[in-house]
Amino acid sequence: MSNKLHYTANILKTIGHPIRVDIIRKIYENQILSVSEIQGLLNISQPVISLHLGILKKNGVINSSKKGKKSLYFIQKKSVTQVIQILYYDSI
């Protein structure tokens, strides 16, 4: 299999969890968010949010920058938000 196929499958696996889809949607809607802001929007515990952010960041879907002690997260792969928007709004 080609590297492109592996890359595509890996990105789809990375975003293939409901919490990660929701995190990506919220970051997309707000452009940049901290962990505590994401936690407030999703009402999910901080350790769970951090775990999913780590997976998304490790696989290049999101990235972060520091502002003081806060890490601010933003979308790195714009194509991922397009895929999620299409699938999310096409369902039901």
Order of alpha helices (4+ residues) and beta strands (2+ residues): alpha-alpha-beta-alpha-alpha-beta-beta-alpha
